[in-house]
Amino acid sequence: MKVKNLSIFLCLFFILFFSSSVFAQERKNQVTIFGGLSYIFEYGSEADYMAMENDFPVTPSHNSVTFGISYTRFFSKKIGFEVDFRYLLSSKLTLIDPSDNDEIEIDSTKHLAVTGNFIYQLSSGKFRPYLLVGAGIDSLADIKDQELTSKLGYAILIEAPEKKIDFTANAGVGFQYFISSNFGLRADIRYILILSSPDNINGINSVIGAYFRF
């Protein structure tokens, strides 16, 4: 009888041990779905003005709705590597011709950014602030020529950029809050640099979302 009870105990022990090991291993993976805003700083210069070629040289600062998804693999409780996909929608911009103050309204270009980021969590409790740094590519999406009429009545053709893909880098801070062992909320803010031509593009991207660990 004692041998039978011992066998049952050992079976339960190994089942629990195996289950907890598998569960702990599964929770090293994380998928996050998020949305937010990107603030793009002004770029270009009036010094770049060229009549009939670059009549509207300055792109003003603007906001763009952002959403995306990321996958993170944690190698320890604090260190992980993330693959992040972000899609930036277009927004309305007003461009000004510095020679006569003529104006046109255009739609900014949509962007798709894919980055790989190292994440370092500063704590291992329910609330986990973290730092991140990484790099990747930024691709223009749904680009096309825009035929417009200016405020002064001139026909303006804004040609789509020839170069579609640029190198991008980002760094930021954020936090995760565990509602349960495998589900919670996540938010972060990132400084983004796009090495485009002729002007680099700088921005701040803020998002919030929910994650699931498995």
SERO-4910 file (N, C-alpha, C, O; in steps of 0.05 Angstrom, whole numbers):
BEGIN
 pado doro    nc1    nc2    nc3   cac1   cac2   cac3    cc1    cc2    cc3    oc1    oc2    oc3
  Met    A     17    -24      0      0      0      0     17     25      0     12     44    -14
  Lys    A     39     24     16     57     47     18     71     51     -9     75     74    -18
  Val    A     78     29    -22     92     31    -48     73     44    -68     81     60    -85
  Lys    A     47     36    -67     27     47    -86     24     77    -81     24     92   -101
  Asn    A     22     86    -56     19    114    -49     44    130    -58     42    152    -68
  Leu    A     67    117    -54     92    130    -62     93    133    -93    102    154   -103
  Ser    A     83    113   -107     83    114   -136     65    137   -146     71    151   -164
  Ile    A     41    138   -133     23    160   -140     35    187   -135     33    205   -152
  Phe    A     48    190   -112     61    215   -104     82    223   -125     84    246   -133
  Leu    A     99    203   -132    120    209   -151    109    216   -179    120    234   -192
  Cys    A     88    202   -187     75    209   -212     65    238   -213     69    252   -232
  Leu    A     51    245   -191     40    272   -189     63    293   -188     61    314   -201
  Phe    A     84    286   -174    107    304   -173    119    310   -200    125    332   -208
  Phe    A    123    288   -215    136    291   -242    117    305   -261    126    320   -278
  Ile    A     91    300   -259     71    314   -276     72    344   -270     73    360   -289
  Leu    A     72    351   -245     72    380   -237     99    393   -245     99    415   -254
  Phe    A    121    378   -241    147    389   -248    149    393   -278    158    414   -287
  Phe    A    140    373   -294    141    376   -323    123    399   -332    131    414   -350
  Ser    A     99    400   -321     81    421   -329     91    448   -323     90    466   -340
  Ser    A    102    452   -299    113    478   -292    137    486   -309    141    509   -315
  Ser    A    153    466   -316    177    471   -333    168    480   -360    179    499   -372
  Val    A    148    465   -372    139    473   -398    126    500   -398    130    516   -416
  Phe    A    110    506   -377     96    531   -374    116    554   -372    113    575   -384
  Ala    A    138    549   -356    158    570   -353    172    575   -379    179    598   -386
  Gln    A    177    553   -394    191    556   -420    173    571   -440    182    588   -455
  Glu    A    147    564   -440    129    577   -459    126    607   -455    123    622   -474
  Arg    A    129    615   -430    125    644   -424    149    661   -431    149    685   -425
  Lys    A    168    649   -444    191    665   -454    184    679   -480    199    697   -489
  Asn    A    161    672   -492    152    685   -517    130    704   -511    113    700   -494
  Gln    A    130    727   -526    110    748   -521    102    760   -547    118    767   -564
  Val    A     75    763   -550     64    778   -573     49    802   -563     32    799   -544
  Thr    A     54    825   -575     41    850   -566     27    863   -590     38    864   -612
  Ile    A      2    872   -586    -12    887   -605    -17    915   -594    -25    918   -571
  Phe    A    -11    936   -610    -11    963   -599    -20    984   -619    -22    978   -643
  Gly    A    -25   1008   -609    -32   1030   -626    -24   1056   -612    -19   1056   -588
  Gly    A    -21   1078   -627    -13   1103   -615     -9   1124   -636    -22   1124   -657
  Leu    A      9   1143   -629     15   1166   -646     45   1169   -651     61   1163   -634
  Ser    A     52   1178   -675     79   1186   -681     79   1216   -686     63   1227   -701
  Tyr    A     98   1230   -674    102   1259   -679    127   1262   -695    149   1256   -685
  Ile    A    124   1272   -719    147   1275   -738    156   1304   -737    140   1322   -741
  Phe    A    181   1309   -731    192   1336   -730    194   1348   -758    196   1333   -778
  Glu    A    193   1374   -759    197   1388   -785    224   1381   -797    244   1378   -783
  Tyr    A    224   1378   -823    249   1372   -837    249   1387   -864    228   1395   -874
  Gly    A    273   1391   -875    277   1407   -899    284   1435   -891    284   1442   -867
  Ser    A    291   1452   -910    300   1479   -905    292   1497   -928    293   1489   -951
  Glu    A    286   1522   -922    280   1542   -943    304   1547   -961    302   1555   -984
  Ala    A    328   1541   -951    353   1544   -966    353   1524   -990    368   1528  -1009
  Asp    A    337   1503   -988    336   1483  -1009    316   1490  -1031    312   1474  -1050
  Tyr    A    304   1514  -1030    284   1522  -1049    297   1524  -1077    318   1536  -1081
  Met    A    283   1512  -1097    290   1514  -1125    265   1516  -1141    248   1498  -1142
  Ala    A    262   1539  -1155    237   1544  -1170    233   1522  -1191    251   1514  -1205
  Met    A    208   1512  -1192    199   1491  -1211    210   1464  -1204    203   1444  -1217
  Glu    A    228   1461  -1185    239   1435  -1177    233   1428  -1148    225   1406  -1142
  Asn    A    237   1447  -1131    232   1443  -1102    219   1468  -1091    231   1483  -1075
  Asp    A    194   1472  -1100    180   1497  -1092    170   1496  -1063    165   1517  -1051
  Phe    A    168   1473  -1052    158   1470  -1024    178   1454  -1008    174   1430  -1003
  Pro    A    200   1466  -1000    223   1451   -989    220   1442   -960    235   1425   -951
  Val    A    201   1454   -945    199   1447   -917    174   1431   -912    152   1438   -919
  Thr    A    178   1408   -899    156   1391   -890    151   1397   -860    168   1392   -844
  Pro    A    127   1408   -853    123   1416   -825    120   1392   -807    115   1369   -816
  Ser    A    123   1396   -781    118   1375   -761     89   1366   -763     71   1382   -769
  His    A     84   1341   -757     57   1330   -759     55   1305   -743     75   1292   -736
  Asn    A     30   1297   -738     24   1272   -724     14   1251   -743      1   1257   -764
  Ser    A     20   1226   -737     10   1204   -753      1   1181   -735     15   1173   -716
  Val    A    -23   1171   -740    -33   1148   -725    -16   1124   -731     -9   1119   -755
  Thr    A     -9   1109   -710      9   1086   -713     -4   1061   -700    -16   1063   -679
  Phe    A     -1   1039   -713     -9   1014   -700     10    992   -709     24    994   -730
  Gly    A     11    969   -694     29    948   -702     28    924   -684     10    921   -667
  Ile    A     47    906   -688     49    882   -673     79    875   -669     95    881   -686
  Ser    A     85    862   -647    113    855   -642    114    827   -630     96    818   -616
  Tyr    A    137    814   -635    143    788   -622    169    791   -607    189    801   -617
  Thr    A    169    782   -581    192    784   -564    199    756   -553    182    741   -545
  Arg    A    225    750   -554    235    726   -542    253    734   -518    273    748   -522
  Phe    A    246    725   -494    261    731   -470    281    709   -465    274    685   -463
  Phe    A    306    717   -462    327    697   -456    331    694   -426    343    675   -416
  Ser    A    321    714   -411    322    713   -381    298    730   -372    283    740   -388
  Lys    A    296    734   -346    274    751   -336    277    780   -344    258    795   -343
  Lys    A    301    788   -351    306    816   -356    314    822   -385    310    845   -394
  Ile    A    325    803   -400    336    809   -426    320    795   -448    314    771   -446
  Gly    A    313    810   -468    298    798   -490    305    811   -517    318    832   -517
  Phe    A    296    799   -539    300    810   -565    273    811   -579    258    791   -579
  Glu    A    266    834   -591    240    839   -602    242    844   -632    260    858   -642
  Val    A    223    833   -647    219    840   -675    193    856   -676    172    846   -669
  Asp    A    194    881   -686    172    900   -683    164    910   -711    180    918   -727
  Phe    A    137    908   -716    126    918   -741    108    942   -735     89    939   -719
  Arg    A    113    965   -748     96    989   -743     87   1001   -770    103   1004   -788
  Tyr    A     62   1008   -771     50   1020   -795     41   1048   -788     24   1051   -770
  Leu    A     51   1068   -802     44   1096   -797     25   1105   -819     32   1104   -843
  Leu    A      2   1114   -812    -18   1124   -831    -11   1152   -840      6   1166   -828
  Ser    A    -23   1161   -862    -18   1188   -873    -34   1208   -857    -53   1202   -844
  Ser    A    -25   1233   -860    -40   1256   -848    -38   1280   -866    -22   1280   -885
  Lys    A    -56   1299   -862    -57   1323   -879    -34   1343   -872    -30   1349   -848
  Leu    A    -20   1353   -892      1   1372   -888     -4   1397   -906    -14   1395   -928
  Thr    A      4   1420   -896      4   1444   -912     32   1453   -917     47   1459   -899
  Leu    A     40   1453   -943     66   1461   -951     65   1490   -962     45   1498   -974
  Ile    A     86   1505   -957     87   1534   -964    110   1539   -983    133   1531   -978
  Asp    A    105   1553  -1005    126   1563  -1023    138   1588  -1011    124   1608  -1009
  Pro    A    163   1588  -1004    175   1612   -990    178   1636  -1009    182   1658   -999
  Ser    A    176   1633  -1035    179   1655  -1053    154   1673  -1055    157   1697  -1058
  Asp    A    130   1661  -1052    106   1677  -1054     84   1669  -1034     62   1678  -1035
  Asn    A     92   1652  -1015     73   1642   -994     49   1627  -1005     28   1625   -992
  Asp    A     52   1616  -1029     32   1598  -1040     31   1573  -1023     51   1565  -1011
  Glu    A      8   1560  -1022      4   1537  -1005     -9   1514  -1020    -25   1518  -1038
  Ile    A     -2   1490  -1012    -16   1466  -1021    -20   1447   -997     -5   1447   -978
  Glu    A    -41   1431   -999    -47   1411   -979    -42   1384   -991    -53   1377  -1012
  Ile    A    -26   1368   -977    -19   1341   -987    -24   1321   -966    -27   1327   -942
  Asp    A    -24   1296   -974    -25   1273   -955      4   1263   -951     18   1257   -970
  Ser    A     12   1262   -926     39   1251   -920     40   1222   -928     19   1208   -931
  Thr    A     64   1212   -932     67   1184   -942     64   1165   -919     74   1170   -897
  Lys    A     51   1142   -924     49   1121   -904     76   1106   -902     91   1105   -922
  His    A     81   1096   -878    107   1083   -873    102   1056   -860     83   1052   -844
  Leu    A    119   1036   -867    120   1011   -853    148   1007   -843    167   1007   -858
  Ala    A    151   1005   -816    178   1002   -804    180    974   -791    162    965   -777
  Val    A    203    962   -796    209    936   -784    236    939   -769    256    945   -782
  Thr    A    236    934   -743    260    937   -728    265    913   -710    247    899   -702
  Gly    A    290    908   -704    298    888   -684    310    903   -660    328    920   -664
  Asn    A    300    897   -636    308    913   -613    316    895   -589    303    874   -584
  Phe    A    337    903   -575    344    891   -550    329    904   -528    328    929   -526
  Ile    A    317    888   -510    301    899   -488    314    890   -462    322    867   -458
  Tyr    A    317    910   -443    327    904   -417    307    913   -396    302    937   -393
  Gln    A    295    894   -382    275    900   -361    289    907   -335    307    892   -326
  Leu    A    282    929   -323    296    939   -299    287    925   -273    300    928   -253
  Ser    A    264    911   -274    255    896   -251    241    871   -260    236    868   -284
  Ser    A    233    854   -241    220    829   -249    194    824   -234    185    801   -231
  Gly    A    182    846   -224    156    843   -210    133    846   -230    136    842   -254
  Lys    A    109    853   -219     86    857   -237     90    882   -255     82    881   -278
  Phe    A    102    902   -244    108    927   -259    137    926   -268    155    926   -251
  Arg    A    142    926   -294    169    923   -304    176    945   -324    170    943   -348
  Pro    A    189    966   -315    200    986   -334    223    974   -350    237    956   -340
  Tyr    A    227    984   -374    248    972   -390    261    994   -408    249   1015   -413
  Leu    A    284    987   -418    298   1003   -438    301    987   -463    301    962   -462
  Leu    A    302   1001   -486    305    986   -511    322   1002   -531    323   1027   -530
  Val    A    336    988   -548    351   1001   -570    352    981   -593    354    957   -589
  Gly    A    350    992   -618    350    974   -641    351    989   -667    354   1014   -667
  Ala    A    350    974   -688    352    986   -715    336    968   -735    329    945   -728
  Gly    A    332    979   -759    318    963   -779    314    979   -804    332    995   -812
  Ile    A    292    975   -818    286    989   -843    259   1003   -841    241    994   -827
  Asp    A    257   1025   -857    232   1039   -859    225   1040   -889    241   1049   -906
  Ser    A    201   1031   -896    193   1029   -924    169   1047   -929    149   1046   -914
  Leu    A    170   1063   -950    147   1079   -958    125   1060   -969    132   1041   -983
  Ala    A    100   1065   -962     78   1048   -971     57   1064   -986     52   1087   -980
  Asp    A     46   1051  -1006     25   1063  -1022     33   1091  -1033     17   1110  -1031
  Ile    A     57   1093  -1044     66   1118  -1054     57   1122  -1083     55   1104  -1099
  Lys    A     51   1147  -1089     42   1154  -1116     45   1184  -1120     46   1199  -1101
  Asp    A     45   1193  -1145     46   1221  -1152     20   1234  -1142     -2   1222  -1143
  Gln    A     22   1260  -1134     -2   1275  -1126     -5   1300  -1144     14   1316  -1144
  Glu    A    -27   1302  -1158    -33   1325  -1175    -51   1344  -1159    -74   1336  -1152
  Leu    A    -42   1368  -1153    -56   1386  -1135    -59   1414  -1148    -45   1420  -1167
  Thr    A    -77   1429  -1136    -80   1457  -1144    -73   1474  -1119    -84   1470  -1098
  Ser    A    -55   1493  -1123    -45   1509  -1100    -66   1531  -1093    -86   1534  -1107
  Lys    A    -61   1544  -1071    -79   1565  -1061    -81   1588  -1082   -103   1600  -1084
  Leu    A    -60   1593  -1096    -60   1614  -1117    -70   1604  -1144    -69   1619  -1163
  Gly    A    -78   1579  -1146    -89   1568  -1170    -70   1555  -1189    -78   1549  -1212
  Tyr    A    -45   1549  -1181    -26   1536  -1198    -29   1506  -1196    -35   1495  -1175
  Ala    A    -25   1492  -1219    -25   1463  -1219      2   1453  -1210     23   1461  -1221
  Ile    A      2   1436  -1189     27   1427  -1177     27   1396  -1179      8   1383  -1172
  Leu    A     50   1386  -1187     54   1357  -1187     75   1350  -1166     98   1358  -1169
  Ile    A     67   1334  -1146     86   1324  -1126     92   1296  -1134     76   1278  -1131
  Glu    A    117   1291  -1143    125   1265  -1152    132   1247  -1128    143   1255  -1108
  Ala    A    125   1221  -1131    131   1202  -1110    161   1198  -1108    175   1198  -1129
  Pro    A    172   1194  -1084    201   1190  -1081    210   1165  -1096    195   1145  -1097
  Glu    A    234   1166  -1108    244   1143  -1121    254   1122  -1101    250   1098  -1105
  Lys    A    267   1131  -1080    277   1113  -1060    255   1106  -1040    243   1124  -1029
  Lys    A    250   1080  -1037    228   1071  -1020    236   1060   -993    220   1060   -974
  Ile    A    261   1052   -990    270   1039   -965    294   1053   -954    313   1059   -968
  Asp    A    293   1059   -928    314   1073   -914    322   1058   -888    305   1043   -877
  Phe    A    346   1062   -879    354   1051   -853    342   1068   -831    340   1092   -833
  Thr    A    334   1055   -809    322   1069   -786    333   1058   -760    341   1034   -759
  Ala    A    335   1075   -740    344   1067   -714    325   1079   -693    313   1100   -698
  Asn    A    322   1065   -670    306   1076   -649    316   1068   -621    331   1048   -618
  Ala    A    309   1084   -602    315   1078   -574    293   1089   -557    280   1109   -564
  Gly    A    287   1076   -534    265   1086   -518    263   1073   -491    280   1058   -482
  Val    A    241   1080   -477    235   1069   -451    206   1061   -451    189   1071   -466
  Gly    A    199   1043   -433    171   1035   -430    167   1018   -405    184   1017   -388
  Phe    A    143   1006   -404    137    989   -381    117    968   -389    102    971   -408
  Gln    A    118    946   -374     98    925   -376     85    921   -349     98    923   -328
  Tyr    A     59    916   -349     45    910   -324     30    884   -327     13    880   -345
  Phe    A     37    865   -310     26    838   -311     -1    837   -297     -3    841   -273
  Ile    A    -23    833   -312    -49    828   -300    -51    799   -291    -64    794   -270
  Ser    A    -40    781   -306    -38    753   -298    -10    744   -306      7    759   -315
  Ser    A     -5    718   -303     22    708   -309     29    708   -339     52    708   -346
  Asn    A      8    710   -356     14    710   -384      0    732   -400     -1    731   -425
  Phe    A    -12    752   -386    -27    773   -400    -23    799   -385    -21    799   -360
  Gly    A    -21    821   -400    -18    847   -387    -18    870   -406    -25    867   -430
  Leu    A    -11    893   -396    -10    918   -412     18    927   -416     36    922   -400
  Arg    A     23    940   -439     49    950   -445     47    977   -459     29    982   -475
  Ala    A     66    995   -452     67   1021   -464     96   1029   -467    113   1023   -450
  Asp    A    103   1044   -488    130   1054   -490    131   1079   -508    112   1085   -523
  Ile    A    153   1094   -506    158   1117   -522    186   1115   -534    205   1108   -520
  Arg    A    188   1120   -560    213   1116   -574    221   1140   -591    204   1153   -603
  Tyr    A    247   1146   -590    258   1166   -609    266   1150   -634    279   1130   -633
  Ile    A    257   1160   -658    261   1146   -683    277   1164   -702    271   1188   -705
  Leu    A    297   1153   -715    313   1167   -735    311   1151   -761    318   1127   -761
  Ile    A    303   1164   -782    302   1152   -809    324   1166   -826    322   1190   -830
  Leu    A    343   1150   -835    365   1162   -851    357   1163   -880    365   1147   -897
  Ser    A    340   1183   -886    330   1187   -913    345   1209   -928    361   1223   -916
  Ser    A    340   1211   -953    353   1232   -969    332   1250   -982    311   1239   -992
  Pro    A    336   1276   -983    360   1291   -975    362   1298   -946    382   1308   -936
  Asp    A    340   1294   -931    340   1301   -902    332   1277   -885    314   1262   -891
  Asn    A    347   1275   -863    339   1255   -843    312   1262   -831    306   1286   -828
  Ile    A    297   1242   -823    271   1246   -810    273   1237   -781    282   1215   -775
  Asn    A    265   1255   -762    265   1249   -734    237   1249   -723    220   1265   -732
  Gly    A    232   1232   -704    205   1231   -693    204   1218   -665    223   1206   -656
  Ile    A    181   1221   -653    175   1208   -627    150   1191   -631    130   1200   -641
  Asn    A    153   1166   -623    131   1147   -627    122   1137   -600    137   1126   -585
  Ser    A     96   1141   -593     85   1132   -568     62   1113   -573     44   1119   -588
  Val    A     63   1089   -560     42   1069   -564     34   1056   -538     49   1057   -518
  Ile    A     10   1045   -537      1   1029   -515    -14   1005   -526    -27   1007   -546
  Gly    A    -12    982   -512    -26    958   -522    -27    936   -501    -22    941   -478
  Ala    A    -34    913   -511    -37    889   -493    -19    867   -503    -14    865   -528
  Tyr    A     -8    852   -485     10    830   -493      0    803   -482    -15    802   -462
  Phe    A     10    782   -494      4    755   -485     30    739   -486     44    739   -506
  Arg    A     36    726   -464     60    709   -462     52    679   -464     32    670   -453
  Phe    A     69    664   -477     64    636   -480     90    620   -482     89    595   -485
***
